[in-house]
C-alpha cells in the first residue's frame, strides 16, 4: 500500500509539474499578446489625459476613469475585426480615437469641440515626436525657455510691442533662429503673404516649417488666422470627420445611460430640451410615465419624492434648471449615491446651465449632452433636414416646387443665423431668430403653394411674409432690415426652382430630392464657411 501511495504521489507530482509548465507557457503567451496591444493602450491613455484637461475649460466637463474604462471596453468590441494583427491594431486605434472624440464632443459646446480635436492632434504629435514641447509651449504662452531679456523694439511704427516680444521668444527656438531679424528687414513683404500656412514665407525658413511651426508664426503675425490653421492641422492629422459636429442625439444618450446613470443636458442661452425629451418619451411609449419638475426655492422635497417614486415604479424624472437650486445639489448627490433596488425603466434627466456648484460626482458618472444651436451652414442645414424628416418634404400637393423653395428657405435661415458670428459686420443688433420663424414661413409656403395655380407662385407675397414679418418682426435697425430683405430676395425667387441655380457663392440648388439625397448633398458642403457665403468681404 505504501508503494502504491508513493507511486500515486509521484504521478500526481509529474502531472502538477506538467500543468505548471503549461501554465507558465500560457502566461508567457498571454503576456506577449498583451504587449502586442501596447500601442492601443497608449492611445487610450493619451485620450483620457486629453479629456481630463477639459475640466480647466468649464466646470461641467468632468469625466471619471471608471466611466472612461467602460466606454473604451465597449468600443473595443465594436471596432472592425481583422485576422492580421497590424490591421487590427490600426482599426482599434483609429476607431477608439474617433468614437471617443465623438462621444465627448456630444458633451462639449461647439466652440470647445475644435479646441478638443486640436488638443488630441497635439498630444498625438508630442507622443510620436513630430512636435516638440518647446514649440508647443510657445504656441500656448508666447514665451520660450530663455534667460535673455527682450531687446527694445526697433520698429514700433510697424511692429507692436507684444508682437516684438513674441518674435523675440520665437527666435530663441532653434528652427526660428534669426527669424526676428528677417521679419524686421522684410516686414512689408511678409505682410503680403496671403496664406501663412501654405505660401512661401521666404528667408529660407519655409523648408524648415511644418504646419505646427507655421501656427507659431501666425501667433506672432496673424493671430486672427489661427482658427484656420487649427482647422487645417486637424483635417490633415486626424481627418475631416473630427471637424464635423453632430446635433445632440437623445437616443444615443439614452442607450449609453441606465437606471443608475443620470442624463445631464448642459444648457446654453435660449435652449430648452424639455420638449425634445417629451417627444422622445412619446416615441418610446413613456409619455404617461414622464414626470417633470422645474427646480427652484422650496422644490427640493418634491424632487426627492419624484426620484423615490421613479425608482420604485419606473418613471422618467426630469429635473429642470438645476443651476437654480445650488443649495439642494449636495442632497441630490447624496440621493444618487445611495440609490438601490432601482426599477429597470427608471431614468433621471437633469438640465442645468454651466455651474461650478453642480456636483462633480454626478458629472463624472453621468451622460452629458450639450444643447445649443448648430454652428455653421453645414451643421445648421443638417440639423434642420434631420429634424423635419421626409414627412415634411412631402406635405405639399405641389411637391417638387415646395422642396426646391423650402431648401432655399432653409438656406436663407442658415445664412441669417451665420451672419451673427461676425458681430456688427453681420448685424448691427443681435437678433434671436429661432426655428419657429422658419416653421411659420414653411407653413405659409405650403399654404400659398397649395392654393396657387400653374406657374403663378406669389414670391413677392412669400418674401414679404418671411422678410418683413416672420424674420423682420424681430429687427429693430433700419440697415439690418434692408440687409435682411436683400438676402430674402436672393433666396425667395423663381430662380431657385431651377436645379443648379447659384443660390450663394459656391453653392447651387439641388434638384427636388428625398431626405437622404438632401443629406448626402449637404454632407459634401465644406465644414468652414467663407465670409462670401454670407454676402461679406473675404476679410470679414
Buried (B, 14 or more C-beta within 10 A) or exposed (E): EEEEEEEEEEEEEEEEEEEEEEEEEEEEEEEEEEEEBEEBEEBBEBBBEBBBEBBEBBBBBBBBEEBBEBBBEEBBEEBEEEEEEEEBBBBBBBBBBBBBBBBBBBBBBBEBBBEBBBBBBBBBBBEEEEBBEEBBBBBEEBBBEEEEEBEEBEEEEBBEEEBBBBBBBBBBBEBBEEBBEBBBEBEEEBEEBEEBBEEEBEBEBEEEBBBBBBBBBBBBBBEEBBEBBBBBBBBEBBBEBBBBBBBBEBEBBBEBBBBEBBBBBBBBEEBEBBEBBBEBBEEBEBEEBBBBBBBEEEBBEEBBEBBBBBBEEBBBBBBBBBBBBBEBBEBBBEBBEEBEEBBEBBBBBBBBBBBEEBBBEBBBBBBBBBBBBBBBBBBBBBBBBBEBEEEBBEBBEBEEBBBBBBBBBBBBBBBBBBBBEEEEBBBBEEBEBBBEBBEBBBEBBBEBBEEBEEEEBEBEEBBBBBBBEBBBEBBEEEEBBEBBBEBBBBBBBEBBBEEEBEBBEEBEBBEBBEBEEBBEBBEEBBBBBBBEBBBBEEEB
